[in-house]
Amino acid sequence: MELKRLFILLIKWMATSNPIKKFSLEIQLMRWGKVNSRPIRKYFQRRIFYKYNCDISHSADIHPSVIFPHPTGVVIGSNAVVEEGCFIYQQVTIGGNFESDNSMAHVKKDTHLGTGAKIIGGIEIGSNCRVGANAVITKNLQANSLAVGVNKVIGTR
């Protein structure tokens, strides 16, 4: 069953010329390799790093429906969780804050993380939130929030 999934992912990956779809498939292939094949995991993790300049941990929990419109310079740490329907633009960082527990953000469904946004620490970004370009978020955001700047919530949607 797992080999069938691998072949389907590989065929989709080779058949598409859309860089957004190709990037998402490479993340799925890397995550498949995490459980089933270390060489496949390493190959796709390195390919993502060198081709797109993105450092995405194979341990991060990223839903297959997450969209990366401009997949360059994205950093996602090992304990991060990104749920379905999220948009992650270029230069976004989802990482830890040097605390001993190494906790990282949980980004709930249908959230948009704008260009250069930094989501730091073991926080929760509620569903259907919008995080503006170059925002730095270190505190929880409620669902439907609009955040810009440094932890500045300017309204709800």
Secondary structure as UniProt FT lines:
FT   HELIX           2..15
FT   HELIX           19..36
FT   HELIX           38..52
FT   STRAND          55..56
FT   TURN            58..59
FT   STRAND          61..62
FT   TURN            64..65
FT   STRAND          75..76
FT   TURN            78..79
FT   STRAND          81..82
FT   TURN            84..85
FT   STRAND          87..88
FT   TURN            90..91
FT   STRAND          93..95
FT   TURN            100..101
FT   STRAND          106..107
FT   TURN            109..110
FT   STRAND          112..113
FT   TURN            115..116
FT   STRAND          118..120
FT   STRAND          124..125
FT   TURN            127..128
FT   STRAND          130..131
FT   TURN            133..134
FT   STRAND          136..137
FT   TURN            143..144
FT   STRAND          145..148
FT   STRAND          152..156
//
